[in-house]
Amino acid sequence: CETLITVDGPQMAEALKHFDMTLIRGAGAASRHKDRGGAHAFMAAEIAMAESSGRQFATGPVGERGYWQINTNHGSLSTYDPLGNAKAAVIISANGTNWHPWTTFTSGAYRGRC
């Protein structure tokens, strides 16, 4: 997702590496490798853009934090730290296989963000 690279550069690219570590080498690689497993990273980038507009320090209306707007009911997983936020998204999404906890996924608002 090129927007992520320009919005929050290396932090987001590094965060996206947590989705399929063997194939993803940053946000730009996500779209190039969609057919080989990078679909999880591509979806993660689209969700992050829909949730926070790619802003590391985005705060939601009930205290959600970071790129993936992790709700505070997840305790210490809710953080502004890019890597911590990405790890939380990996855990909550079952390694990118279940995005139903994110309203931008269930509403379809994520589509076309990257």
N, C-alpha and C positions, 0 to 999 in steps of 0.2 A: 504494500500500500504506500505509494509514493507520498501521499499526504502525511503519513505518520513520520516519514523520514524528515520532511521539512518542518513539521510541527514540533516534534520532540526528539528528532535525530537519533543519536546512538542509544539513548535510554530505552526507547521503544523497540528498536532493532534488537537490543540485548534481551529485553523482556520477551520478545516473540520467540527467541531461541528455546524457551522452555516448552514450546509446542513442537514436538518431533525433533529432538536435538540432532539426529543423524542427518537430516536433510535440509534444515533451515539454517541459513547463515545470515539472517537479518531480514528486515521487512521486505526489501525488494525481491529477495529470493522466494518469498512465500508464493507469489503469483507464478513465478517461473517453474516451481516444483509442485504445483497443485496435483498433478497427475501421479506423483510419486510419494504422496503422504503429506505434502505441505498444505493440504486443504485445511488441516486443523489450524495452522498458523494463519492462513488467509482468513478463515472465519474469525479467529481471535482478533485479527487486525480490524475486520469489519465491525465486530461487536464493540471493540474499544473505541473506534471512531464514533459509533452511534451512541455509546454510553457517555463519553467524556470529550468528544471532539478531539481526541488525541492529547488531552491536557493531563499531565502527571498530577497536578494538584487540584483537579476538579473535585468538588464536593457536592453531593446530591442533597435533595431536600430533607432527608432523614439521616444525614451523616455519611452516606456512601462515599467511599474514597478511591481516588486514583483512576487509572486508565479504564479499568473494568468495573468501576463503581461498586466495589465490594462492600456489602452492607455490614454495619457494625455488629449485627447479631452473629457474625463469624469471628468475633473476638479479635485476636492479634493478627488474623489473616487480613483484616481491613486496615490497609496501610497505604501511604503515599509513595513509599519506596517502590521504584519500578520493578525490581526483581521480586520483591515480596508480593506486590500486587499481581504480578504474572504467575507466581507460584500459587497464589490463592485461586486465580482463575483456572489454573491447571487442575487443582484439587476439586474445586466446585464443579467444573465442567467434565470431570472424569477424563482428564487428559484430552480435552477438546472434542469429546464424543457426545456430550449432553449440554446444550446451551439453553435448555428450558428455564433455568433459574433467572435468566436475563429477560426483562420485558422487551428490550429492543429486538430480541430474537423471536419471541412469541408473537409480537406485533408485526414483525417483518421490517421494522425500521432500519435494521442493519444492512439490508440489501442495497448493493450499489455504492457502498461507502468507500470501497477500494477498487 
